[in-house]
Amino acid sequence: LVGGASVAWSLVVTTAFVLIRRGSWARPRRARPPIGSVAWEMTATVGAAALLAGVIGALLVGTHWYWAMVGAVAAVGGAHVTARLIRGVQRLVGTLLGVLIAAGLLVLHLPPWLVIVVAVVLQAGAELFVGRNYGIAMLFITPLALLMVSLASPVAPEMLLRDRVIETLIGVAVGTVVAIVSAGLRRRSA
């Protein structure tokens, strides 16, 4: 209920600001620019990576398959294949190190109020680094995600940490393969 209300409120505020900024409550009449071939290629690449990683993650692990999808999408995010490969490596290494940080935090069995304080600090760190170095940002994002999951539905920390590592490996591997295949197809059609 609170989550739905938060989303609804965010939509109302965003819509109001957009309409006020335009100075009109009328719908804009400008035609949308056509979507170019690069956008279609990126859409297909991201969609294929997410779908494949999600299916493989669900079949192999089953519990947190969406982590595989996010890992795959991260690995195909980039202007060219080299940038995509670098981002995949950053996702993998940052997540593996972030899992170690999360393990240290989870073993402390922090009270919920302190988990929230730690989460705020981790979120601030993630925001500071996500635009500069994705690998460093993952040192904050991974423990943040794992702490929030453990707070929302307590499970054995070992299982949570194992799932994060396996699902990330699946996602980055799938994303890397899709990025390489996509680059090869693009070169062939050029």
QUIPE-V448149 format. One record per pair of residues at least 12 apart in sequence whose C-alpha atoms are under 8 Angstrom apart, sorted by the first residue. I is the first residue (numbers start at 0). J is the second residue. Records with the same first field share a line. If there is no record, write none. Layout:
# QUIPE-V448149
I=J / J
This chain:
# QUIPE-V448149
44=75 / 177 / 178 / 181
45=71 / 72 / 75 / 76
47=177
48=68 / 71 / 72 / 75 / 173 / 174 / 177
49=67 / 68 / 69 / 71 / 72 / 174
50=68
51=68 / 173
52=64 / 67 / 68 / 71 / 169 / 170 / 173 / 174
53=65 / 67 / 68 / 170
55=169
56=68 / 166 / 169 / 170
60=162 / 165 / 166
62=162
63=162 / 163 / 166
64=166
66=163 / 166 / 167 / 170
67=166 / 167 / 168 / 169 / 170 / 171
68=170
69=170
70=87 / 90 / 166 / 167 / 168 / 169 / 170 / 171 / 174
71=87 / 169 / 170 / 171 / 172 / 173 / 174 / 175
72=170 / 174
73=86 / 87 / 90 / 171 / 174
74=86 / 87 / 88 / 90 / 170 / 171 / 174 / 175 / 178
75=87 / 174 / 175 / 177 / 178
79=182
80=178 / 179 / 182
83=175 / 178
84=175 / 178
86=133 / 134
87=171 / 174 / 175
88=134 / 171
89=133 / 134 / 135
90=133 / 134 / 137 / 171
91=134 / 167 / 168 / 171
92=134
93=133 / 134 / 135 / 136 / 137 / 138 / 141
94=134 / 137 / 138 / 141 / 164 / 167
95=164
96=138
97=137 / 138 / 139 / 140 / 141 / 142
98=141 / 142 / 160 / 163 / 164
100=138 / 142
101=141 / 142 / 143 / 145 / 146 / 160
102=156 / 160
104=142 / 146
105=146 / 156
106=156
111=150
114=146 / 150
118=143 / 146 / 147
121=139 / 140 / 142 / 143
122=139 / 140 / 143
124=136 / 139
125=137 / 138 / 139 / 140
145=159 / 160
